[in-house]
Amino acid sequence: MGGPLKRSLSVARRLRAHEIETTFLVPAGHDSFVTQAEADGFHCLRINQPRIRAPKRIRENLQFITGFRRCVRRAETIIDTEDIDIVHVNGPLNYAVAYAAARSDASLVWHFNDTLTPTPLKQLSATLAERWADQKVVAADAVGEYFYTDTANVETLYAPVDVEEFDPNVAADQQKNLRAEFGIPASANIVGTVGNINPAKGHQFLIEAVSQLEKDAHLVIVGRQLESQHSYYEKLQQRIQELNLGSRVTFAGWRSDIPEILTLFDVFVLASVTEACPIVVLEAMAMKCPVVATDVGGVKEQIPSADYGWVVPPEDPERLSIAVNAALQSNSERMKRAENARKRVENVFSLEACVEGHVQIYRAADSKNS
């Protein structure tokens, strides 16, 4: 059960205080999300939801086309029999459920949360949401600008951070244990990143940047090594050897202890070349971990000025290295920005702020449809 699903459960629990009960519509199969949701007293319903794919994946797209009507009918039945008032559709390509909601008496909130939808589908999704949705919602202003030239009628709903889970005071005592686990000397500065190993995360640029830092700087890369990106991982390893960084780079794999990991880093770096609104940046900010991030997606909304961190252009190892070095060289400036960043997360990106945003959007959608 990944971060987005955990966050959806956290929001749903708190919506109950506003007399809003959530029913989850999930793909067919078995997973830990349903187990946890049902343990919390939520109703989970299954639906076979074929997804539209890249043009070359003909078989999957045929399944999407042939299964579309069946999926719509199933969703319509659920909306009717469960007496659903508001359908909150996540993802720009979730056409069947969005269409079922549009055909029903329920209000439709359609939530776009990425900037990777290819242009033909991006235009289709934006047009359909314009016609069908009572409320158009995006995960960041940058996502709204990606889909629409006019964002006047688009609401931004940021993904939340649980500031109680991401509490630097709770996790700080694990630093020594983690240094020992990764074999990093006590004197070394640690630059870290969190994200699955794929080109979109810009690991190759981060490795180049670290090669330009002082030799006591160690890089820790946390994230899954994807089978589909094995050749990319091999290229990273080759470049590490070429730069003679073998003893200074640790691939830590997937980790569940992200709050503790973030307290280990002297600087957290997001080197991505594309993002929507990267939650890991907010998690680092919540943990008072100084952040250097590339100017992609909603990063400038998270770090609007130098008071909260460092923002540099993507695909620019030299600028990335300069910013990381500046953070490492000034402990007082690093800590000042980290303190400000924690306060910003508490005020703008907290779970409570996200829940209040949901309530306002649901009320607005309901009033439009009444």
ABEGO torsion letter per residue (X at the ends): XBAAAAAAAAAAAAAAAAGBBBBBBBBBEBBAAAAAAAAAGBBBBBBBBBBBBBAABAAAAAAAAAAAAAAAAAAAAAAAAAGBABBBBBEAABAAAAAAAAABABBBBBBBABAABBAAAAAAAAAAAAAABABBBBABAAAAAAABABAAABBBBBBBBBAAABBAAAAAAAAAAAAAAAGBBAABBBBBBBEBBBAAAGAAAAAAAAAABBAABBBBBBEBBBAAAAAAAAAAAAAAAAAGAAAABBBAEBBABAAAAAAABABBBBABABBBBBAAAAAAAAAGBBBBBBBBEAAAAABABAAAEBBBBBGBAAAAAAAAAAAAABAAAAAAAAAAAAAAAAAAABAAAAAAAAAAAAAAAAAAAX
